[in-house]
Amino acid sequence: MRRMFDMLAAGAGLVVLSPVALVTAVAVRLTTGRRVVFRQQRIGLGGQPFQILKFRTMRDGHEDLPDRERCTRTGSFLRAVGLDEYPQLWNILRGDMSVIGPRPTLPEQVERYDAAQHRRHTVRPGLTGWAQVNGRNSISWPERIELDLFWIDHRSLALDLRILWLTVVRVLLPRDLYGDGGVNPDYPEARSGTA
């Protein structure tokens, strides 16, 4: 049923939001350059890599600058309202992701997980999730993972509906887009005894 919901929601979203996505793509093309869609390898269900899709929000180069400073004005707006994530509806339709689940992380971050944290990969990564609506980038990676593991252990229709509602609230009243100093913190070094 969850997969059926994902496919219906992603398909409907791709169709209904296509005019907005077209305008967004043109705005990104005019302000950021030729590559409208950003692709990056992330780790998904079963620890398998996949290519996540996003509308580009940052200028190329200047990787030494905080994310907030690398973002274009258009990119900052897209992040605030979540439109940069629109292409991930295609990831959901393909089965790489789900509507709700832990946000997919980079391979180099996953390498630092301990054995318990690898449980994040027992479910499909999500477009939104419990950690996303409870702090997002303002909390540390270990805190985000603990929230994700809580969701995995307590999944229910009621909790998923709460996440969907809080996601709408976060889109309308955006916050926690960046960490301290405009930087989204990297995952810390592995603790002793990690896998």
URVEN-V101744 format. One line per field, one symbol per residue. ss: DSSP state (A for helix, B for strand, O for the rest). Layout:
# URVEN-V101744
ss=???
This chain:
# URVEN-V101744
ss=OAAAAAAAAAAAAAAAOAAAAAAAAAAAAAAAOOOOBBBBBBBOAAAOBBBBBBBOOBOOOOOOOOAAAABOAAAAAAAAAOAAAOOAAAAAAAOOBBBBOOOOBOAAAAOOOOOOAAAAAAOOBBBBOOOOOOOAAAOOAAAAAAAAAAAAAOOOAAAAAAAAAAAAAAAAOOOOOOOAAAOOOOOOOOOOOOO
